[in-house]
């Protein structure tokens, strides 16, 4: 007796026919028929009342189904227990289009799933991040669009809004909001590892000049001691003082919704992280 036979028995009971069960389990109807004949021979009795289009369980079949479901439930409990053990030993790899949603996801995981270790990589190329999910080189990905595929579980994670970080002496400081068009042609200090936001501002302001800095401390010092414009979001952590003002950028491209996604057949520990984001 094999677990796959028990799963087939359960599928037949739920769907009402061998063909429907085969479609659900992505196998052939003759294969399931042979498997059920083998199970009947092993148990020593017929399990079905067979008709042309349907297969209903007889009394023996119902008894077999009850035992099968109990065994499958125990199998799931065993797998969950070992997945939990693996979760505590193996880091969960996250690929993201921006750093801020990784911070948010980490907060959720630390609070809801203590003991889980995350490793993360930021890549501003959306297609590359999605590729990491499908080739399974990343357990979880964070993207700018929902992945509405049947083999993917996906949930909204957070919204991030972009601001221009202007000196208090700048004419922009008194503005309620500003557009990319008005900012185009200016010079900006920018974190080189800002993720997809780098593409957003370069595409929106083709005539602007961007001075990139990878060292966060150096970037903070330059923002504090120069009058060059910078960027900040409602998630980014900067020391706020009277010398700088955050001015909202009104364009639709300055407002990003991030989604967290994993493969639907990923380990329970991975899928539970997506579920926490959904909640």
Order of alpha helices (4+ residues) and beta strands (2+ residues): alpha-alpha-alpha-beta-beta-alpha-beta-alpha-beta-alpha-beta-beta-beta-alpha-beta-alpha-beta-alpha-beta-beta-beta-alpha
